[in-house]
């Protein structure tokens, strides 16, 4: 076996290990996490959200009176986010060549944890986010006032942006649909305020931009998932093509193999 094939085999093994570890963490968490959990904090007030109280109020009232439909709406949102996550992990094994996706998630959820210590908001009297009868791989159903900003929205959009960087535009469009689906579901069941989902979308977008400028440094320090046989790499179209388009500059460049 040539050195190039050995390098590719080692790279694929590292990605498979990462895939199995990530999947195991999600499954372990979903099996043993509680279905009901109330955060022990004093909340000053419920934000007077006009979108929730005026525009979405009729839909929320309907779901409160028809719990089977509520469960269907929740399951639809959960299932599509799970599919998007599993598709991302599968495609990362084939196309992933950087720590960037995981740095984005660490940065995004790190910021979210910090903001949640400053934005303490109460629940609305009608709170429909609950366990719908089937466990989700990616969405915890515990009752927690972790409102600002929305992790569901940001997670879906970050996954979508990864597909765009790999040139998988159909999955990118699907990811955008899932993103807006999360925004709708999370607000209509009042698991989030409207400002939460809007800022979740915005923060995810800027996290992607910031990490994109600095992830090369980390990839050089920890080259475990970087294909060393590629001297010059872009995050544009399908990596299997010999010519790819740079996401930053839009110029054409050649992938050069040793």
Secondary structure, DSSP 8 states (H G I E B T S, - for coil): --HHHHHHHHHHHHHHHHHHHHHHHHHHHHHHS-S--------------HIIIIISHHHHHHHHH-HHHHHHHHHHHHHHHHHHHHHHHHHHHHH--SSHHHHHHHHHHHHHHHHHTT------S-------SS--SS---------SS-HHHHHHHHHHHHHHHTT-HHHHHHHHHHHHHHHHHHHHTTSS-HHHHHHHHHHHHHHHHHHHHHHHHHHHH-GGGS-TTBSS--SSS-TTSSEEE-TTT--EEE--B-
